[in-house]
Amino acid sequence: MPSELMTFQALLVTNDEEAASVLAQVLAGFGLNVRACTHLEASGSLRSQRFNMIVADFDDPESAAWVLQHNYGAVTAVLLNDRTKVRSAFGLGANFVVYKPVSAAQAEATLRAAVALLRRERRRSVRIPVQVPVWLRIQSGPDIDGILLDLSESGMELLSALPLCPSASVGFRFALPSSMPIEGRGEVAWANPNGQAGVRFADLGEGPQARLKEWVAASARSAQSEELEPDLPCKLTDISLGGCYVATESPLPEYAGATLQLKAGRLEVEAQGIVRVMHPGFGMGIEFASSTPEQTEHVRHFIALLTGQPGAAPALFITPAHHSAQFARPTAPLPSTPEDPLLDLLRHHESLNQDDFLARLRSQRAMQVR
């Protein structure tokens, strides 16, 4: 195992020695350092070390709930005997579920998506040293000159000619070497009196975001060997303009951002979405991003590629778009969409168990065939 992969730390909280043994081997196979402890030892382990992934046994629901509430930004999974308690586990903050008795094949399929999330976040947090001029503007104030010090997909560190105020909204523009200018808005995360500050990106268009992502990835590759991301094999079963359902043994957690790439021959289409429903070990439902005309057009091309290739079997690849600890749960009920039954089902699945959801999905599919 390459040494650069041996950086993630995993904590297994269970009294089940057999389950711990299987999970430890699976996680070690993905390149994680693993510490196993009992529920009684969990508090001390969490106080003494930061973990990137935490797996807690739901046989002791109260202890598991405490661990999930004190995850400190880790990707979380629970071991579950009773499949009827899946929604309860998700409600307590679990991102993934591994069913007991634990098999190596099931655990590997489930945790492959968790590891993909961890590696995606590491790439997002990679900071590339770069010194180029940056233009700043605080609301309607005067322009401020500065110099960029380092850059990541999610933010930048800079040195400003004038001190900035923490939490201030700031407009910015800079040009990367051999790239078009990048312009957007951000929030000052921290600032020193000497003008040094960290800015978290808040508003980047799709074009600038794509150029930034490409530049950071290329710069990171030149500095270190690129780490392969686990494949998330999946099969598209249902699709509408608003969303889709895919069958996969490695579904992403609910509220995760996802990038979908559809390839058929020389044609390739990409769309962005958010996971609305996840069925452990079986599949997930994804709502397509459609907040801009450009995103909606991407989805139209996505569907056109499917319907325009009769008899073809397009390859579908799904990768996470952001870390599970940063999922944005809706603060208000999502609107109903009767004109798009699939999207409506994805948005209002909470009252349905997996069997009922899939039955409703099959019924919709049958109505479309008539």
Secondary structure, 3 states (H helix, E strand, C coil): CCHHHCCCEEEEECCCHHHHHHHHHHHHHCCCEEEEECCCCHHHHHHHCCCCEEEEECCCHHHHHHHHHCCCCCEEEEEECCHHHHHHHHHCCCCEEEECCCCHHHHHHHHHHHHHHHHHHHHHHCCEECCCEEEEEECCCCEEEEEEEEECCCEEEEEECCCCCCCCEEEEEEECCCCCEEEEEEEEEEECCCCEEEEEEEECCHHHHHHHHHHHHHHHHHHCCCCCCCCCECEEEEECCCEEEEECCCCCCCCCEEEEEEEECCEEEEEEEEEEEEECCCEEEEEECCCCHHHHHHHHHHHHHHHCCCCCCCEEEEEECCCHHHCCCCCCCCCCCCCCHHHHHHHCCCCCCHHHHHHHHHHHHHHHHC
